[in-house]
Structures are given as structure tokens and as C-alpha cells.
């Protein structure tokens, strides 16, 4: 009897000790399955329950749009935005004004509008086939911009009519990855080859901003975001983060804190005559392409990006305006392309699938501690 009690006591001690061992803290990010194998590049929520996600892939005709009515737990998808087949275009950006009215842009430069929450779409702008619209930025329900490889388009009637704003520079059309409109007159454009432009006359003229990027270092700048008139951030290839605290008058470079954020030469070691020669064959490790940035106030923000070809994405977080960054999520099988903050309460991330199996969208609750 005494030996049996001793055995039971030992078993309890073992269980207690095992339960008290170090555990990996649960991730703040939750993966929600989408039930499709498509890739996604645009995301919008009008309230905690109603959201839309857009994308496509090579075998989905006419692009793909998904709708949730329960905060992302379930999604219903429809392909081919146009009433008639328009080829294998991809939906690349989405903007809703309320649960009924919204816009979707596509990879060929076309723009579609809906007045019934996305049940039906009407073509409001024909594309040229090569513009590849990347995003929208509106200052109210009527006045906004769209940006793409053909520059910036403007609308004053909620996207029913569009006109070109950016003129050609150096004989070439301005190519933009992202645009952020601050007010009626002021806006920013981030683009290829380190391009960062601004306008102070509503898009009539655009000027190049001075940045700390060396002349030989011209990463594609993939996103630009201002939390207010003074505080803004730009992100791009090679782990590039630029920040301003004076409305874009000066830009400073911020460090991700990651040793492998920038690409590096891959050296080959070749044995020869009793020694080893180390040569640079021109190949490089993949750098971190930062594709999206969002802040909830001047101190607290997130950037998302991916290592091309490695099937790995990172989401970095700062609580001091970008002076320091920490890894908030390390996600395999994704190339994250977009971040969205819903009402200051929820952060969403989505992108391209680089793995077998269905796609997911990622959600983070911005609790009081996270804020």
C-alpha cells in the first residue's frame, strides 16, 4: 500500500514537472483557411464582419473575389468579374466605401465597380493590358487615386470616371507600386528603382523626394503609408524601411535588425593546386522584400514581406516608431503582399501561396497589450 502511494506521488510529480517546463508562446497570428488555391493581393474590411479579398491565378478566368460576412471565419468566392470572359486577368486591389459600394482593380488596368456588395460588377475603366494597377487611396467616398505601372489615375466621383495624373518622366511613364493620398493637394507615390515622388497640387505635378538611399542602391519601393500629416513610412526590397517625422521633408533609414534582410553574394569554393579559391559567381542570397506597412499610431506599426524563392514570410512589429523592429510572425509557405487594419482592432495579412494545399488569410487581434 505504501509503495503504491509512493508510485502515485512520483507520477504526480512527473506530471507537474512536465507541465511546468518551457513552452513556446502561442503566435498572436491566427491562420484562417480560405478553401481556395488562389493567390491574393488586395484586402478590405468595412466593419468587423464584412470584408473582401481579391486575387486569382493562372487557371481562374477573370480574377477572383471573396466575401466574408462573419469576420473572416467563412468566405464565398466568385470568379470572372466581368459579365463576359476577359481572359485570365488577376484582381489586384480592392476598395469599399460601405458594404454595398466598392471598386476592384486588375492586372491589365481595368477597374470594376459594384453597388450590391460584389454580387455584380460593372466595368468603369478599360485597361491597356500592361498598366497593372496595384492599389487605391481615397480621402473620402468620392475623391481618390489608383496607382500602377502606368502611373496615377484620379477620380472625383467614387471611381465612375478616371483621368491620368502623372506625366511621363524622362520619356517613360512613372511606374508606381503604391500611392497614399493625404488630402486634397498632398500625396506620395512609391515605385521602381527607389522612386519616391510627392505632389502638393493634387497630382498635377510630381517631384522626387530626397532619400538616404545611395545612388547605386535602387530597391523597388513597394508601399507607402502615413498615419497622419507628419509621420510616414516607405518599405521595399532588401529590407528597406524609410521613415519621416516631418511630413516628408526628411527621410531616415530604419534597420529591421535582421542579418539576412539584404541579399549577399554566394561565394563558390573551388579546390585548386592544394588550395581553395573563393570566387563570386554573381549569384546572391534572396533579400527580404517588404511589401506592406501599416501603423495604428505614430509608435505602433507592422511591416510584412517575404524572401523570394524560399517560401517564407515575416511580419515585423515596432512599438517605437520603427527605431527597433522585432519578428511578430514567421510564416512558411507564403509570400505576404498586403496588410489591412480594421478599425484599430484587427490586423489582417494575405498574399501568394508558395506551397501545396489551400490558401489562408492571417488575423491578429490588436488587444490593449498589442496596441
LOFI-135286 format. One record per residue (C-alpha): residue in three letters; x negated, y, z negated. Coordinates in steps of 0.001 Angstrom, whole numbers, plus 500000, padded with zeros to 6 digits. Layout:
<sites>
alaXYZ...
</sites>
This chain:
<sites>
unk500000500000500000unk497187502361499051unk495234501572502270unk498376502166504370unk498874505579502760unk495199506405503408unk495627505441507106unk498711507632507407unk496831510518505806unk493914510117508218unk496359510089511144unk497945513319509925unk494526514953509520unk493513513890513040unk496717515343514486unk496280518601512594unk492648518961513638unk493501518193517292unk496335520700517199unk494043523395515796unk491397523059518498unk490668525844521003unk493332526255523682unk493242528176526924unk495683531067526558unk498657530864528913unk498464533055532001unk500520536239531944unk501458535468535556unk504282533083536444unk504483531364539842unk507999531179541308unk508419528751544201unk509885530226547378unk510759526999549203unk509095528036552460unk505641527712554020unk505622531268555406unk503086534000554633unk504281537291553148unk503115540890553494unk505940543066552172unk507933543164548940unk510578545460547410unk512962545429544433unk515749547974543902unk516536546752540370unk515601543804538117unk517877541403540032unk517811542447543706unk514667542035545784unk513436541344549321unk510272539728550653unk509184539739554307unk506682537860556419unk506562534934558804unk504093532660560546unk503328531214563957unk506326528873564083unk509025531249562778unk510639533214565649unk511471536851564964unk509947537136561492unk511324536098558109unk513096537978555308unk514059536607551905unk516612537970549448unk516964537313545721unk519917538320543567unk518685536766540330unk515319538390539680unk513271536076541864unk514440532726540483unk516074531751543786unk515676533112547315unk517722532872550505unk515818533255553783unk516781534247557319unk514594534414560440unk514814536419563666unk515704539945562514unk516927540961565960unk520207539781567433unk518273538263570343unk514906536448570188unk511961538859570198unk509077536418570208unk507072535316567206unk506652538726565582unk505949538931561871unk507796541174559416unk505052543198557730unk506660545826555473unk509980546442553731unk511613549430552016unk515085549529550455unk516853552665549213unk519581550785547340unk520977547285547608unk522706547917550939unk520373550199552946unk516858549216553903unk514128549042556561unk511759546372557821unk508673546971559994unk506989544387562193unk503640543432563605unk504477544771567061unk505505548211565749unk509270547693565800unk511455548919562920unk514820547431561929unk517492548894559628unk520255547267557608unk523379548660555939unk524596545419554366unk521681544310552192unk519930542454555000unk522756540317556352unk522429542108559705unk519635544177561211unk519679546829563946unk516623547784565995unk515949551518565423unk512460551719566955unk510930549669569742unk507335548573569247unk504485548846571683unk503197545372570885unk499927546463569297unk500766549004566570unk501119546529563678unk502949548608561088unk501607547944557596unk503757549950555205unk506262552667554325unk506076555647551967unk509138557796551203unk509548560833548933unk513342560448548874unk516048558450550659unk515642560432553898unk512059561636554364unk509283559125554812unk506361557749556787unk505363554430558294unk501727553571558974unk499994551132561281unk497220550622563770unk498726553431565859unk498652555953563015unk501506557555561061unk505172557828562071unk507607560181560379unk511356560171559766unk513781562658558187unk516953560535558473unk516181557387556444unk514433555691559343unk517027556012562094unk514616558067564261unk510807558168564191unk508173560514565638unk504389560196565767unk502439562417563360unk498736561564563575unk496988562721566743unk494141560810568340unk490713561442566781unk487584561134568893unk489649559789571782unk491053556950569679unk494307556583567802unk493953556611563999unk494321553107562558unk495908553019559108unk496281550197556612unk498226552213554041unk499788555629553530unk501020557410550414unk503211560492550686unk503087562663547567unk505552565396548524unk506915567304551498unk503466568533552538unk500824566256550986unk499871562698551850unk496985560241552196unk496019557594554744unk493564554718554215unk492236552818557206unk489475551041559061unk485749551822558789unk486051553703555500unk488662556101556868unk490370558223554201unk492453561105555569unk494742563651553936unk497307566185555087unk498613569320553358unk501069570374556077unk503435567426556219unk501361565376558638unk500855567984561378unk497085567964560823unk494844565468559042unk491362565914557569unk488704563459556410unk488162563273552663unk484648563220551230unk483957559856549587unk480913558369547830unk480610555626550476unk477174555637552176unk477146556280555915unk476080552696556617unk478784551246554392unk482207551460556031unk484599548938554481unk488181548811555653unk490274550645553061unk493429548596552564unk495635550505550109unk496080553954548567unk498253554792545563unk498849557909543444unk500606557662540080unk501009561473540010unk499665564510541876unk496218564228540274unk495468560531539723unk494970558244542714unk493117555089543765unk491968553561547056unk490892549913547455unk489378547874550255unk486785545382551429unk483635544494549488unk485421545090546173unk485698548806546942unk487625550945544438unk487671554736544717unk489438556959542183unk490323560639541870unk491468562677538890unk491853565985540689unk494304565245543478unk491649564012545899unk489242566926545570unk486584564478544423unk486466560681544644unk484335558441542447unk483455554805542989unk484571552305540341unk482938548948539614unk485015545765539454unk482476544199537108unk482281541120539367unk478856539965540516unk480276538466543741unk482598541298544759unk480218542320547547unk479063539959550264unk475408538905550252unk473034537242552726unk472924533456552789unk469246532593552904unk468068529361554531unk465109527459553112unk463029525707555765unk460130523389554759unk457096524066556950unk453415523015556633unk453578522317552948unk455535525456552062unk459119526711552214unk460046529640554405unk463100531647553361unk464883533302556280unk468011535392556682unk470030533768559496unk472665536508559438unk475361534571557606unk476885536139554465unk478918535085551469unk482521536357551522unk483088539567549598unk486238540414547662unk488803542165549866unk491010544275547611unk494314544626549421unk496680546288546932unk496626548676543956unk499391549789541592unk499385551765538331unk502121552356535771unk500446555438534272unk497024557120534650unk495393554493532416unk497037551137533143unk496863549501536545unk496166546403538633unk494401545571541895unk494845542363543889unk492649540799546536unk491071537669547947unk487862536033549115unk488406535295552815unk487839531654553675unk487612530490550064unk491330530120549341unk491049532177546161unk492680535399544962unk492057537627541955unk494199540171540166unk492175542648538124unk493533544827535331unk492389548096533753unk493553549967530672unk491221552935531008unk491989554324534457unk489573551978536190unk486444552722534168unk486426548981533409unk488255546066535015unk488985542537533799unk490334539453535578unk494058539201534833unk494707536192537108unk492595533812539202unk494875532078541725unk493813529272544051unk495357528735547477unk496404532347548054unk495305535468549867unk497287538079547941unk498270541084550076unk500859543081548132unk501707544305544622unk505003545835543519unk506009547384540181unk509721547126539431unk510977549755537029unk507809549763534953unk508922546406533525unk507781543752536011unk504769543405538310unk505052541218541415unk502384539819543766unk502654537928547060unk500524537029550042unk499405534431552534unk499279530714551736unk495908529044552376unk496814525594551116unk499205522751551850unk502711522927550415unk505294525650549812unk504587529286549099unk505072531069545766unk505592534601544514unk503915535688541283unk505551537622538442unk504132539341535366unk506272540860532647unk504894544237531541unk505573543812527850unk504811546545525352unk501390544959524807unk500695544760528558unk501747548336529119
</sites>
